[in-house]
Amino acid sequence: MTVWNMGTRDSYLLAAILLFLLPPGLGVISIHDDEDISPEYELAAGVGYYRFYEKPMSWYEAFKVCRDERGHLAVINSNKEAKILKRLYDRYPTADDEAYVGVHDFFQDGLYLSIFGVRLDEEGYDRWVEPGTQPHEDCGTVIRAKMEMSYSRCVEPRPFFCEIELSEAKRRHRRPFSSCIKNMYTWGKYKLKDFSDTLRR
């Protein structure tokens, strides 16, 4: 993945480009009626709607697929939600045992955030299968066995989870994606070229 060391003007430009490419209020997704949601999504009462994609894709492609369905890569907020995803995962025994979720460290190596720009301990689920990170392993995954977090090169094809949140949960918990973009103004290293290229497709 290309690493950009960017000046202030370039960082503002990149933020503007991403905000233009992403749908309005990505972190506060439009409220859905049940009939608006694909039947491929399964409702977990009181938690949200979930879909597992067995076909492997890169993290960037998976992000776009979930976004195009008016959802997002799943962000695990609790042990309860992890168990819900585990049950869904186990219906696909032939799928790879590592799947993408909505976590990354694009802005600073080793600082893993949700796609909403929130630290994982603040999201409510921060269980890792191993400490530390390797170069270029910038995208978050979960390991099927114990639903512990891990990391992967973002271009590696893997299965993934999409999530559409309940409207009440969104109003209570979610922060706009713009809060994540604002962090770009203070970090000096960016690794978003592949991500922005995918979103342009």
MDTraj code that builds the backbone (N, CA, C; nanometers):
import mdtraj as md
import numpy as np

residues = "MET THR VAL TRP ASN MET GLY THR ARG ASP SER TYR LEU LEU ALA ALA ILE LEU LEU PHE LEU LEU PRO PRO GLY LEU GLY VAL ILE SER ILE HIS ASP ASP GLU ASP ILE SER PRO GLU TYR GLU LEU ALA ALA GLY VAL GLY TYR TYR ARG PHE TYR GLU LYS PRO MET SER TRP TYR GLU ALA PHE LYS VAL CYS ARG ASP GLU ARG GLY HIS LEU ALA VAL ILE ASN SER ASN LYS GLU ALA LYS ILE LEU LYS ARG LEU TYR ASP ARG TYR PRO THR ALA ASP ASP GLU ALA TYR VAL GLY VAL HIS ASP PHE PHE GLN ASP GLY LEU TYR LEU SER ILE PHE GLY VAL ARG LEU ASP GLU GLU GLY TYR ASP ARG TRP VAL GLU PRO GLY THR GLN PRO HIS GLU ASP CYS GLY THR VAL ILE ARG ALA LYS MET GLU MET SER TYR SER ARG CYS VAL GLU PRO ARG PRO PHE PHE CYS GLU ILE GLU LEU SER GLU ALA LYS ARG ARG HIS ARG ARG PRO PHE SER SER CYS ILE LYS ASN MET TYR THR TRP GLY LYS TYR LYS LEU LYS ASP PHE SER ASP THR LEU ARG ARG".split()
xyz = np.array([
    [0.0849, -0.1191, 0.0000],
    [0.0000, 0.0000, 0.0000],
    [0.0883, 0.1239, 0.0000],
    [0.0504, 0.2222, -0.0757],
    [0.1266, 0.3458, -0.0827],
    [0.1127, 0.4236, 0.0470],
    [0.2243, 0.4761, 0.0950],
    [0.2231, 0.5600, 0.2148],
    [0.2431, 0.7037, 0.1717],
    [0.1580, 0.7915, 0.2133],
    [0.1671, 0.9327, 0.1794],
    [0.2150, 1.0116, 0.3002],
    [0.3192, 1.0899, 0.2820],
    [0.3581, 1.1885, 0.3820],
    [0.3184, 1.3232, 0.3252],
    [0.2154, 1.3816, 0.3790],
    [0.1490, 1.4927, 0.3132],
    [0.1593, 1.6204, 0.3942],
    [0.1653, 1.7324, 0.3219],
    [0.1616, 1.8618, 0.3861],
    [0.0204, 1.9003, 0.4223],
    [0.0074, 2.0144, 0.4898],
    [-0.1239, 2.0577, 0.5367],
    [-0.2212, 2.0759, 0.4221],
    [-0.1778, 2.1413, 0.3142],
    [-0.2683, 2.1658, 0.2026],
    [-0.3181, 2.0345, 0.1435],
    [-0.2257, 1.9367, 0.1270],
    [-0.2649, 1.8090, 0.0701],
    [-0.3588, 1.7327, 0.1618],
    [-0.3381, 1.7405, 0.2929],
    [-0.4247, 1.6666, 0.3846],
    [-0.5665, 1.7219, 0.3823],
    [-0.5803, 1.8539, 0.3719],
    [-0.7134, 1.9115, 0.3600],
    [-0.7778, 1.8700, 0.2287],
    [-0.6973, 1.8643, 0.1214],
    [-0.7507, 1.8247, -0.0083],
    [-0.8007, 1.6817, -0.0041],
    [-0.7226, 1.5913, 0.0568],
    [-0.7644, 1.4524, 0.0650],
    [-0.8921, 1.4384, 0.1466],
    [-0.9009, 1.5109, 0.2576],
    [-1.0223, 1.5066, 0.3387],
    [-1.1429, 1.5524, 0.2577],
    [-1.1251, 1.6592, 0.1802],
    [-1.2356, 1.7101, 0.0986],
    [-1.2771, 1.6084, -0.0062],
    [-1.1779, 1.5416, -0.0679],
    [-1.2093, 1.4405, -0.1693],
    [-1.2892, 1.3270, -0.1081],
    [-1.2456, 1.2775, 0.0087],
    [-1.3162, 1.1662, 0.0720],
    [-1.4571, 1.2060, 0.1131],
    [-1.4722, 1.3264, 0.1663],
    [-1.6052, 1.3714, 0.2057],
    [-1.6965, 1.3837, 0.0856],
    [-1.6384, 1.4183, -0.0302],
    [-1.7185, 1.4278, -0.1521],
    [-1.7591, 1.2897, -0.2012],
    [-1.6666, 1.1930, -0.1914],
    [-1.6928, 1.0606, -0.2444],
    [-1.7879, 0.9806, -0.1573],
    [-1.7814, 1.0005, -0.0261],
    [-1.8655, 0.9234, 0.0644],
    [-2.0055, 0.9822, 0.0702],
    [-2.1071, 0.8979, 0.0907],
    [-2.2433, 0.9500, 0.0986],
    [-2.2606, 1.0385, 0.2201],
    [-2.3531, 1.1345, 0.2161],
    [-2.3732, 1.2255, 0.3289],
    [-2.4039, 1.1497, 0.4570],
    [-2.3385, 1.1915, 0.5668],
    [-2.3690, 1.1350, 0.6980],
    [-2.3482, 0.9869, 0.7065],
    [-2.2339, 0.9383, 0.6499],
    [-2.2123, 0.7949, 0.6484],
    [-2.2234, 0.7346, 0.7872],
    [-2.1757, 0.8066, 0.8903],
    [-2.1804, 0.7531, 1.0254],
    [-2.3173, 0.7621, 1.0885],
    [-2.4101, 0.8318, 1.0251],
    [-2.5467, 0.8425, 1.0767],
    [-2.6386, 0.7986, 0.9639],
    [-2.6323, 0.6712, 0.9331],
    [-2.6953, 0.6162, 0.8140],
    [-2.8453, 0.6412, 0.8163],
    [-2.9014, 0.6622, 0.6982],
    [-3.0435, 0.6924, 0.6876],
    [-3.1273, 0.5874, 0.7591],
    [-3.2323, 0.6313, 0.8236],
    [-3.3222, 0.5405, 0.8934],
    [-3.3965, 0.4554, 0.7910],
    [-3.4005, 0.3255, 0.8135],
    [-3.4609, 0.2321, 0.7200],
    [-3.5952, 0.1830, 0.7715],
    [-3.6874, 0.1619, 0.6805],
    [-3.8011, 0.0769, 0.7077],
    [-3.7577, -0.0654, 0.6766],
    [-3.8223, -0.1635, 0.7419],
    [-3.7833, -0.3021, 0.7198],
    [-3.7877, -0.3400, 0.5727],
    [-3.8874, -0.2875, 0.4988],
    [-3.9013, -0.3261, 0.3588],
    [-3.7894, -0.2711, 0.2719],
    [-3.7132, -0.1743, 0.3231],
    [-3.6010, -0.1185, 0.2474],
    [-3.4770, -0.2060, 0.2560],
    [-3.4750, -0.3006, 0.3468],
    [-3.3554, -0.3796, 0.3732],
    [-3.3623, -0.5111, 0.2974],
    [-3.2517, -0.5470, 0.2335],
    [-3.2449, -0.6713, 0.1574],
    [-3.2819, -0.7904, 0.2453],
    [-3.3569, -0.8871, 0.1900],
    [-3.3910, -1.0068, 0.2675],
    [-3.2689, -1.0908, 0.3034],
    [-3.1547, -1.0603, 0.2420],
    [-3.0316, -1.1315, 0.2765],
    [-2.9804, -1.0914, 0.4153],
    [-3.0301, -0.9797, 0.4666],
    [-2.9907, -0.9352, 0.6006],
    [-3.0788, -1.0029, 0.7050],
    [-3.0181, -1.0385, 0.8161],
    [-3.0908, -1.1029, 0.9258],
    [-3.1016, -1.0063, 1.0428],
    [-3.2215, -0.9943, 1.0968],
    [-3.2444, -0.9052, 1.2101],
    [-3.2101, -0.9751, 1.3404],
    [-3.1245, -0.9140, 1.4185],
    [-3.1007, -0.9546, 1.5568],
    [-3.1761, -0.8549, 1.6433],
    [-3.2830, -0.8998, 1.7058],
    [-3.3744, -0.8099, 1.7759],
    [-3.3002, -0.7219, 1.8756],
    [-3.3248, -0.5926, 1.8664],
    [-3.2662, -0.4978, 1.9582],
    [-3.1214, -0.4631, 1.9306],
    [-3.0630, -0.5219, 1.8256],
    [-2.9210, -0.4981, 1.7974],
    [-2.9019, -0.4393, 1.6581],
    [-2.9453, -0.5107, 1.5547],
    [-2.9281, -0.4600, 1.4190],
    [-2.9510, -0.5682, 1.3155],
    [-2.9250, -0.5332, 1.1907],
    [-2.9362, -0.6255, 1.0779],
    [-2.7954, -0.6624, 1.0321],
    [-2.7765, -0.7912, 0.9982],
    [-2.6432, -0.8384, 0.9621],
    [-2.6486, -0.9278, 0.8390],
    [-2.5399, -0.9213, 0.7639],
    [-2.5248, -1.0086, 0.6477],
    [-2.3797, -1.0532, 0.6402],
    [-2.3601, -1.1818, 0.6132],
    [-2.2255, -1.2354, 0.5951],
    [-2.2030, -1.2641, 0.4481],
    [-2.0947, -1.2132, 0.3964],
    [-2.0553, -1.2400, 0.2584],
    [-1.9446, -1.3442, 0.2594],
    [-1.9753, -1.4612, 0.2058],
    [-1.8766, -1.5692, 0.2011],
    [-1.7721, -1.5450, 0.0920],
    [-1.8130, -1.4796, -0.0159],
    [-1.7197, -1.4546, -0.1261],
    [-1.6105, -1.3580, -0.0807],
    [-1.4842, -1.3969, -0.0919],
    [-1.3762, -1.3099, -0.0429],
    [-1.3592, -1.1844, -0.1289],
    [-1.3331, -1.0740, -0.0636],
    [-1.3019, -0.9476, -0.1292],
    [-1.1964, -0.8759, -0.0459],
    [-1.1349, -0.7736, -0.1052],
    [-1.0459, -0.6884, -0.0271],
    [-1.1295, -0.6068, 0.0717],
    [-1.0633, -0.5493, 0.1716],
    [-1.1358, -0.4663, 0.2688],
    [-1.2024, -0.3488, 0.1991],
    [-1.1327, -0.2900, 0.1029],
    [-1.1862, -0.1739, 0.0325],
    [-1.3125, -0.2102, -0.0457],
    [-1.3074, -0.3247, -0.1141],
    [-1.4245, -0.3699, -0.1897],
    [-1.5396, -0.4025, -0.0956],
    [-1.5072, -0.4667, 0.0175],
    [-1.6106, -0.5000, 0.1154],
    [-1.6756, -0.3738, 0.1708],
    [-1.5943, -0.2734, 0.2007],
    [-1.6479, -0.1453, 0.2486],
    [-1.7493, -0.0902, 0.1497],
    [-1.7147, -0.0948, 0.0215],
    [-1.8019, -0.0388, -0.0818],
    [-1.9305, -0.1201, -0.0966],
    [-1.9201, -0.2535, -0.0883],
    [-2.0394, -0.3382, -0.0981],
    [-2.1380, -0.3037, 0.0132],
    [-2.0889, -0.2964, 0.1364],
    [-2.1775, -0.2641, 0.2488],
    [-2.2366, -0.1245, 0.2332],
    [-2.1542, -0.0295, 0.1920],
    [-2.2024, 0.1072, 0.1739],
    [-2.3106, 0.1132, 0.0670],
    [-2.2914, 0.0378, -0.0431],
    [-2.3889, 0.0388, -0.1518],
    [-2.5226, -0.0207, -0.1091],
    [-2.5211, -0.1018, -0.0044],
    [-2.6449, -0.1568, 0.0515],
    [-2.6979, -0.0697, 0.1650],
    [-2.6444, 0.0508, 0.1764],
    [-2.6865, 0.1487, 0.2770],
    [-2.6570, 0.1004, 0.4185],
    [-2.5492, 0.0238, 0.4283],
    [-2.5013, -0.0219, 0.5580],
    [-2.3545, 0.0119, 0.5734],
    [-2.2837, -0.0666, 0.6521],
    [-2.1404, -0.0475, 0.6701],
    [-2.0781, -0.1785, 0.7144],
    [-1.9475, -0.1913, 0.6988],
    [-1.8784, -0.3057, 0.7561],
    [-1.9104, -0.3119, 0.9053],
    [-1.9396, -0.4318, 0.9529],
    [-1.9862, -0.4469, 1.0905],
    [-1.8830, -0.3964, 1.1907],
    [-1.9323, -0.3259, 1.2910],
    [-1.8510, -0.2795, 1.4031],
    [-1.9059, -0.3463, 1.5288],
    [-1.8234, -0.4276, 1.5932],
    [-1.8685, -0.5024, 1.7107],
    [-1.8619, -0.4124, 1.8334],
    [-1.9753, -0.3982, 1.9021],
    [-1.9851, -0.3090, 2.0178],
    [-1.9990, -0.3818, 2.1510],
    [-2.0124, -0.5153, 2.1487],
    [-2.0359, -0.5875, 2.2743],
    [-2.0125, -0.7362, 2.2529],
    [-2.0015, -0.8098, 2.3638],
    [-1.9926, -0.9555, 2.3549],
    [-2.1184, -1.0136, 2.2932],
    [-2.2331, -0.9535, 2.3229],
    [-2.3589, -1.0008, 2.2657],
    [-2.3555, -0.9917, 2.1140],
    [-2.3078, -0.8803, 2.0634],
    [-2.3015, -0.8642, 1.9184],
    [-2.2003, -0.9609, 1.8569],
    [-2.0899, -0.9849, 1.9261],
    [-1.9910, -1.0815, 1.8775],
    [-2.0521, -1.2208, 1.8664],
    [-2.1344, -1.2592, 1.9633],
    [-2.1991, -1.3907, 1.9597],
    [-2.2981, -1.4002, 1.8446],
    [-2.3666, -1.2899, 1.8153],
    [-2.4597, -1.2878, 1.7023],
    [-2.3843, -1.3123, 1.5721],
    [-2.2721, -1.2428, 1.5550],
    [-2.1926, -1.2608, 1.4340],
    [-2.1320, -1.4009, 1.4278],
    [-2.0947, -1.4549, 1.5427],
    [-2.0380, -1.5910, 1.5463],
    [-2.1400, -1.6926, 1.4985],
    [-2.2641, -1.6809, 1.5430],
    [-2.3681, -1.7740, 1.4989],
    [-2.3883, -1.7637, 1.3481],
    [-2.3871, -1.6427, 1.2971],
    [-2.4012, -1.6229, 1.1531],
    [-2.2811, -1.6810, 1.0788],
    [-2.1633, -1.6578, 1.1298],
    [-2.0391, -1.7078, 1.0697],
    [-2.0408, -1.8601, 1.0612],
    [-2.0862, -1.9250, 1.1673],
    [-2.0811, -2.0707, 1.1750],
    [-2.1749, -2.1396, 1.0767],
    [-2.2640, -2.0645, 1.0143],
    [-2.3484, -2.1225, 0.9094],
    [-2.2711, -2.1436, 0.7794],
    [-2.1499, -2.0930, 0.7763],
    [-2.0670, -2.1019, 0.6559],
    [-1.9355, -2.1714, 0.6916],
    [-1.9412, -2.3024, 0.7180],
    [-1.8217, -2.3726, 0.7671],
    [-1.7068, -2.3761, 0.6677],
    [-1.7359, -2.3595, 0.5384],
    [-1.6284, -2.3636, 0.4392],
    [-1.5647, -2.2268, 0.4158],
    [-1.6219, -2.1224, 0.4738],
    [-1.5650, -1.9883, 0.4571],
    [-1.4329, -1.9773, 0.5324],
    [-1.3472, -1.8880, 0.4856],
    [-1.2210, -1.8613, 0.5540],
    [-1.2481, -1.8233, 0.6998],
    [-1.1584, -1.8619, 0.7883],
    [-1.1796, -1.8403, 0.9318],
    [-1.1416, -1.7007, 0.9795],
    [-1.1128, -1.6107, 0.8867],
    [-1.0820, -1.4717, 0.9206],
    [-1.1642, -1.3816, 0.8294],
    [-1.2433, -1.2922, 0.8883],
    [-1.3357, -1.2087, 0.8109],
    [-1.3164, -1.0618, 0.8459],
    [-1.3386, -0.9771, 0.7465],
    [-1.3234, -0.8327, 0.7673],
    [-1.4392, -0.7733, 0.8466],
    [-1.4043, -0.6747, 0.9291],
    [-1.5023, -0.5917, 1.0000],
    [-1.4598, -0.4454, 0.9822],
    [-1.5395, -0.3543, 1.0373],
    [-1.5177, -0.2116, 1.0147],
    [-1.4151, -0.1494, 1.1070],
    [-1.2912, -0.1936, 1.0945],
    [-1.1813, -0.1474, 1.1794],
    [-1.0583, -0.1248, 1.0914],
    [-0.9771, -0.0237, 1.1240],
    [-0.8560, 0.0045, 1.0464],
    [-0.7570, 0.0834, 1.1322],
    [-0.6327, 0.0929, 1.0818],
    [-0.5350, 0.1846, 1.1428],
    [-0.4701, 0.2711, 1.0342],
    [-0.5523, 0.3221, 0.9437],
    [-0.5024, 0.4014, 0.8314],
    [-0.4266, 0.5263, 0.8763],
    [-0.4657, 0.5855, 0.9863],
    [-0.4124, 0.7151, 1.0249],
    [-0.2841, 0.7067, 1.1069],
    [-0.2702, 0.5987, 1.1836],
    [-0.1502, 0.5819, 1.2663],
    [-0.1303, 0.4336, 1.2909],
    [-0.0112, 0.3828, 1.2597],
    [0.0162, 0.2407, 1.2766],
    [-0.0122, 0.1965, 1.4195],
    [-0.0912, 0.0902, 1.4320],
    [-0.1206, 0.0342, 1.5628],
    [-0.2358, 0.0984, 1.6363],
    [-0.2847, 0.2130, 1.5859],
    [-0.4003, 0.2781, 1.6485],
    [-0.5241, 0.2375, 1.5694],
    [-0.5897, 0.1320, 1.6154],
    [-0.7047, 0.0791, 1.5428],
    [-0.8317, 0.1510, 1.5853],
    [-0.9029, 0.1983, 1.4851],
    [-1.0278, 0.2715, 1.5041],
    [-1.1391, 0.2013, 1.4289],
    [-1.2619, 0.2241, 1.4725],
    [-1.3752, 0.1807, 1.3915],
    [-1.3860, 0.2725, 1.2705],
    [-1.4696, 0.2366, 1.1751],
    [-1.4895, 0.3213, 1.0577],
    [-1.5558, 0.4530, 1.0942],
    [-1.5982, 0.4678, 1.2194],
    [-1.6565, 0.5928, 1.2670],
    [-1.5534, 0.6792, 1.3395],
    [-1.4268, 0.6373, 1.3364],
    [-1.3222, 0.7160, 1.3999],
    [-1.3168, 0.7015, 1.5498],
    [-1.3707, 0.5927, 1.6038],
    [-1.3793, 0.5716, 1.7485],
    [-1.2839, 0.4598, 1.7890],
    [-1.2082, 0.4815, 1.8961],
    [-1.1195, 0.3769, 1.9476],
    [-1.2017, 0.2546, 1.9874],
    [-1.1427, 0.1364, 1.9714],
    [-1.2187, 0.0140, 1.9940],
    [-1.2613, -0.0022, 2.1389],
    [-1.1806, 0.0439, 2.2336],
    [-1.2236, 0.0330, 2.3728],
    [-1.3461, 0.1206, 2.3984],
    [-1.3588, 0.2302, 2.3250],
    [-1.4773, 0.3153, 2.3376],
    [-1.5965, 0.2546, 2.2643],
    [-1.5703, 0.1792, 2.1586],
    [-1.6791, 0.1110, 2.0879],
    [-1.7405, 0.0024, 2.1754],
    [-1.6617, -0.0543, 2.2660],
    [-1.7159, -0.1539, 2.3576],
    [-1.6664, -0.2951, 2.3348],
    [-1.5777, -0.3147, 2.2353],
    [-1.5269, -0.4499, 2.2088],
    [-1.3830, -0.4369, 2.1614],
    [-1.2895, -0.4851, 2.2429],
    [-1.1472, -0.4642, 2.2146],
    [-1.0685, -0.5901, 2.2490],
    [-1.1177, -0.7052, 2.2043],
    [-1.0518, -0.8331, 2.2319],
    [-0.9636, -0.8696, 2.1131],
    [-0.8357, -0.8879, 2.1385],
    [-0.7400, -0.9148, 2.0319],
    [-0.6800, -1.0537, 2.0466],
    [-0.6586, -1.1193, 1.9342],
    [-0.6004, -1.2526, 1.9357],
    [-0.4502, -1.2458, 1.9572],
    [-0.3869, -1.1339, 1.9219],
    [-0.2431, -1.1198, 1.9385],
    [-0.2089, -0.9715, 1.9498],
    [-0.1081, -0.9384, 2.0267],
    [-0.0699, -0.7976, 2.0404],
    [0.0134, -0.7512, 1.9218],
    [0.0217, -0.6196, 1.9070],
    [0.1079, -0.5625, 1.8052],
    [0.0506, -0.5724, 1.6655],
    [0.1286, -0.5276, 1.5685],
    [0.0860, -0.5293, 1.4294],
    [0.2078, -0.5433, 1.3404],
    [0.1873, -0.5920, 1.2193],
    [0.2933, -0.6049, 1.1210],
    [0.2793, -0.4946, 1.0166],
    [0.3872, -0.4608, 0.9466],
    [0.3779, -0.3563, 0.8443],
    [0.2704, -0.3879, 0.7410],
    [0.1947, -0.2868, 0.7066],
    [0.0922, -0.2936, 0.6019],
    [-0.0303, -0.3759, 0.6414],
    [-0.0400, -0.4203, 0.7666],
    [-0.1608, -0.4896, 0.8123],
    [-0.2521, -0.3849, 0.8756],
    [-0.3255, -0.3166, 0.7910],
    [-0.3990, -0.1977, 0.8333],
    [-0.5492, -0.2192, 0.8502],
    [-0.6006, -0.3364, 0.8149],
    [-0.7457, -0.3571, 0.8169],
    [-0.7848, -0.4648, 0.9172],
    [-0.8904, -0.4370, 0.9918],
    [-0.9318, -0.5239, 1.1006],
    [-1.0105, -0.6452, 1.0549],
    [-0.9895, -0.7547, 1.1257],
    [-1.0618, -0.8791, 1.1008],
    [-1.1071, -0.9379, 1.2346],
    [-1.1929, -1.0393, 1.2248],
    [-1.2229, -1.1235, 1.3410],
    [-1.1890, -1.2672, 1.3046],
    [-1.1389, -1.3409, 1.4048],
    [-1.1069, -1.4819, 1.3881],
    [-1.2254, -1.5632, 1.4381],
    [-1.2723, -1.6547, 1.3556],
    [-1.3965, -1.7266, 1.3840],
    [-1.3985, -1.7932, 1.5214],
    [-1.2908, -1.8617, 1.5617],
    [-1.2934, -1.9481, 1.6795],
    [-1.3452, -1.8769, 1.8040],
    [-1.2886, -1.7620, 1.8368],
    [-1.3284, -1.6897, 1.9579],
    [-1.3755, -1.5481, 1.9286],
    [-1.3937, -1.5170, 1.7999],
    [-1.4347, -1.3821, 1.7571],
    [-1.3432, -1.2766, 1.8173],
    [-1.2138, -1.3052, 1.8149],
    [-1.1147, -1.2082, 1.8593],
    [-1.0658, -1.1277, 1.7401],
    [-1.0282, -1.0031, 1.7657],
    [-0.9838, -0.9141, 1.6601],
    [-0.8418, -0.9489, 1.6173],
    [-0.8176, -0.9309, 1.4874],
    [-0.6836, -0.9426, 1.4336],
    [-0.6701, -0.8386, 1.3228],
    [-0.5700, -0.8529, 1.2377],
    [-0.5471, -0.7531, 1.1340],
    [-0.4901, -0.8226, 1.0120],
    [-0.5048, -0.7576, 0.8989],
    [-0.4695, -0.8175, 0.7713],
    [-0.4243, -0.7088, 0.6752],
    [-0.3484, -0.7470, 0.5744],
    [-0.3257, -0.6567, 0.4628],
    [-0.4598, -0.6326, 0.3952],
    [-0.4908, -0.5101, 0.3677],
    [-0.6251, -0.4740, 0.3211],
    [-0.6597, -0.5320, 0.1847],
    [-0.5572, -0.5663, 0.1071],
    [-0.5829, -0.6191, -0.0272],
    [-0.6080, -0.7693, -0.0260],
    [-0.5869, -0.8345, 0.0880],
    [-0.6109, -0.9784, 0.0956],
    [-0.7604, -1.0071, 0.0818],
    [-0.8007, -1.0962, -0.0092],
    [-0.9432, -1.1297, -0.0206],
    [-0.9897, -1.2101, 0.1010],
    [-1.0958, -1.1634, 0.1634],
    [-1.1519, -1.2318, 0.2796],
    [-1.3036, -1.2156, 0.2795],
    [-1.3752, -1.3071, 0.3468],
    [-1.5185, -1.2832, 0.3687],
    [-1.5364, -1.1640, 0.4618],
    [-1.6608, -1.1188, 0.4768],
    [-1.6819, -0.9990, 0.5590],
    [-1.8262, -0.9905, 0.6064],
    [-1.8456, -0.9073, 0.7074],
    [-1.9779, -0.8815, 0.7642],
    [-2.0226, -0.7401, 0.7306],
    [-2.1474, -0.7269, 0.6870],
    [-2.2110, -0.5958, 0.6736],
    [-2.3140, -0.5795, 0.7849],
    [-2.3390, -0.4556, 0.8219],
    [-2.4327, -0.4241, 0.9296],
    [-2.5189, -0.3056, 0.8902],
    [-2.6466, -0.3143, 0.9193],
    [-2.7381, -0.2001, 0.9119],
    [-2.7949, -0.1830, 1.0517],
    [-2.7717, -0.0685, 1.1095],
    [-2.8079, -0.0487, 1.2494],
    [-2.9537, -0.0096, 1.2666],
    [-3.0065, -0.0409, 1.3834],
    [-3.1404, 0.0034, 1.4185],
    [-3.1384, 0.1538, 1.4391],
    [-3.2436, 0.2214, 1.3994],
    [-3.2450, 0.3680, 1.4037],
    [-3.2207, 0.4204, 1.5446],
    [-3.2768, 0.3563, 1.6442],
    [-3.2610, 0.4037, 1.7815],
    [-3.1156, 0.3924, 1.8261],
    [-3.0519, 0.2807, 1.7859],
    [-2.9117, 0.2623, 1.8212],
    [-2.8260, 0.3673, 1.7532],
    [-2.8568, 0.4011, 1.6299],
    [-2.7792, 0.5019, 1.5584],
    [-2.7878, 0.6362, 1.6284],
    [-2.9085, 0.6747, 1.6682],
    [-2.9245, 0.8058, 1.7315],
    [-2.8496, 0.8119, 1.8649],
    [-2.8452, 0.6977, 1.9343],
    [-2.7843, 0.6958, 2.0664],
    [-2.6322, 0.6892, 2.0595],
    [-2.5790, 0.6172, 1.9620],
    [-2.4375, 0.5812, 1.9692],
    [-2.3504, 0.6451, 1.8628],
    [-2.3970, 0.6547, 1.7403],
    [-2.3068, 0.6838, 1.6308],
    [-2.2619, 0.8280, 1.6223],
    [-2.1375, 0.8430, 1.5832],
    [-2.0814, 0.9733, 1.5538],
    [-2.0662, 0.9841, 1.4023],
    [-2.0774, 1.1028, 1.3473],
    [-2.0609, 1.1168, 1.2030],
    [-1.9224, 1.0735, 1.1588],
    [-1.9155, 1.0204, 1.0358],
    [-1.7872, 0.9806, 0.9795],
    [-1.6922, 1.0994, 0.9726],
    [-1.7469, 1.2203, 0.9656],
    [-1.6619, 1.3391, 0.9580],
    [-1.5703, 1.3509, 1.0788],
    [-1.6100, 1.2928, 1.1944],
    [-1.5224, 1.2972, 1.3112],
    [-1.3953, 1.2186, 1.2856],
    [-1.4074, 1.1151, 1.2045],
    [-1.2901, 1.0378, 1.1662],
    [-1.2034, 1.1166, 1.0694],
    [-1.2659, 1.1825, 0.9728],
    [-1.1917, 1.2602, 0.8744],
    [-1.1142, 1.3730, 0.9419],
    [-1.1717, 1.4352, 1.0453],
    [-1.1043, 1.5469, 1.1110],
    [-0.9686, 1.5070, 1.1666],
    [-0.9557, 1.3792, 1.2043],
    [-0.8276, 1.3348, 1.2576],
    [-0.7162, 1.3444, 1.1545],
    [-0.7538, 1.3463, 1.0273],
    [-0.6536, 1.3524, 0.9217],
    [-0.5775, 1.4837, 0.9253],
    [-0.6355, 1.5864, 0.9847],
    [-0.5693, 1.7160, 0.9871],
    [-0.4501, 1.7181, 1.0831],
    [-0.4454, 1.6244, 1.1759],
    [-0.3375, 1.6256, 1.2741],
    [-0.2388, 1.5117, 1.2557],
    [-0.2764, 1.4065, 1.1837],
    [-0.1828, 1.2975, 1.1599],
    [-0.1020, 1.3245, 1.0338],
    [0.0261, 1.2897, 1.0356],
    [0.1132, 1.3205, 0.9228],
    [0.1269, 1.2098, 0.8214],
    [0.0839, 1.0879, 0.8536],
    [0.1027, 0.9765, 0.7615],
    [-0.0329, 0.9219, 0.7202],
    [-0.0567, 0.9072, 0.5911],
    [-0.1853, 0.8624, 0.5402],
    [-0.1635, 0.7471, 0.4438],
    [-0.2554, 0.6517, 0.4494],
    [-0.2423, 0.5338, 0.3651],
    [-0.3778, 0.5026, 0.3029],
    [-0.4332, 0.6004, 0.2328],
    [-0.5713, 0.5895, 0.1866],
    [-0.5842, 0.5852, 0.0349],
    [-0.4742, 0.5743, -0.0385],
    [-0.4842, 0.5815, -0.1833],
    [-0.5718, 0.4693, -0.2389],
    [-0.5457, 0.3440, -0.1971],
    [-0.6247, 0.2323, -0.2474],
    [-0.7707, 0.2481, -0.2095],
    [-0.7949, 0.2979, -0.0875],
    [-0.9315, 0.3174, -0.0384],
    [-1.0066, 0.4170, -0.1252],
    [-0.9461, 0.5332, -0.1500],
    [-1.0140, 0.6358, -0.2284],
    [-1.0309, 0.5922, -0.3729],
    [-0.9337, 0.5164, -0.4279],
    [-0.9474, 0.4653, -0.5644],
    [-1.0667, 0.3718, -0.5756],
    [-1.0862, 0.2864, -0.4756],
    [-1.1989, 0.1932, -0.4781],
    [-1.3313, 0.2675, -0.4730],
    [-1.3398, 0.3716, -0.3899],
    [-1.4644, 0.4449, -0.3752],
    [-1.5025, 0.5205, -0.5020],
    [-1.4043, 0.5478, -0.5878],
    [-1.4352, 0.6190, -0.7118],
    [-1.5029, 0.5294, -0.8144],
    [-1.4916, 0.3980, -0.7984],
    [-1.5445, 0.3051, -0.8991],
    [-1.6963, 0.3067, -0.9014],
])
top = md.Topology()
chain = top.add_chain()
for i, resn in enumerate(residues, 1):
    res = top.add_residue(resn, chain, resSeq=i)
    for name in ("N", "CA", "C"):
        top.add_atom(name, md.element.get_by_symbol(name[0]), res)
traj = md.Trajectory(xyz[None], top)
